[in-house]
Amino acid sequence: MTREELLAEIDTLVAAGDEKAVERFLIDHYEDLPKDVQGSLLLTAYTQALEKEADEARILQFQEEGI
């Protein structure tokens, strides 16, 4: 697939609202994606993981404090 075809397919899946299909497509075609897109995906995934971990830590802290 060309860069344009990959990005068009991602746009189509996103427009359909099928988050799992987008995730599967990105995983299946990760190495085919342009390097700048790969970098953006990695940064986004890493940032989201850190935010989720921080949120879970705050919830645990609230539970421990009885709030």
C-alpha positions as CSV (number, residue, x, y, z in Angstrom):
1,M,0.0,0.0,0.0
2,T,1.2,3.5,-0.7
3,R,1.3,6.2,2.0
4,E,-1.9,7.7,0.5
5,E,-3.7,4.4,0.5
6,L,-2.8,3.7,4.1
7,L,-3.9,7.1,5.3
8,A,-7.1,6.9,3.3
9,E,-7.9,3.5,4.9
10,I,-7.2,4.9,8.3
11,D,-9.5,7.9,7.6
12,T,-12.2,5.5,6.4
13,L,-12.0,3.4,9.6
14,V,-12.0,6.5,11.8
15,A,-15.0,8.0,10.0
16,A,-16.8,4.7,10.5
17,G,-16.2,5.0,14.3
18,D,-14.8,1.5,14.7
19,E,-12.0,2.1,17.2
20,K,-11.1,-1.6,17.4
21,A,-10.8,-1.8,13.5
22,V,-8.5,1.2,13.5
23,E,-6.4,-0.3,16.2
24,R,-6.2,-3.6,14.4
25,F,-5.3,-1.9,11.1
26,L,-2.6,0.2,12.7
27,I,-1.0,-2.9,14.4
28,D,-1.2,-5.0,11.2
29,H,0.2,-2.2,9.1
30,Y,2.5,-0.5,11.5
31,E,5.7,-1.2,9.6
32,D,4.1,0.0,6.4
33,L,3.3,3.4,7.8
34,P,5.5,6.4,7.2
35,K,8.1,6.9,9.9
36,D,6.6,10.2,11.0
37,V,3.2,8.5,11.5
38,Q,4.9,5.6,13.4
39,G,6.6,8.2,15.7
40,S,3.3,10.0,16.3
41,L,1.6,6.7,17.1
42,L,4.2,5.7,19.6
43,L,4.3,9.0,21.3
44,T,0.5,9.1,21.6
45,A,0.3,5.5,22.9
46,Y,3.1,6.3,25.5
47,T,1.4,9.5,26.6
48,Q,-2.0,7.8,27.0
49,A,-0.4,5.0,29.0
50,L,1.3,7.5,31.4
51,E,-2.0,9.4,31.8
52,K,-3.9,6.3,32.5
53,E,-1.3,5.2,35.1
54,A,-1.5,8.7,36.7
55,D,-5.3,8.6,36.8
56,E,-5.2,5.2,38.4
57,A,-2.8,6.4,41.0
58,R,-5.0,9.4,41.8
59,I,-8.0,7.1,42.2
60,L,-6.1,4.8,44.5
61,Q,-4.9,7.8,46.6
62,F,-8.5,9.1,46.9
63,Q,-9.7,5.6,48.0
64,E,-6.9,5.4,50.6
65,E,-7.8,8.9,51.9
66,G,-11.5,8.0,52.0
67,I,-12.5,10.8,49.6
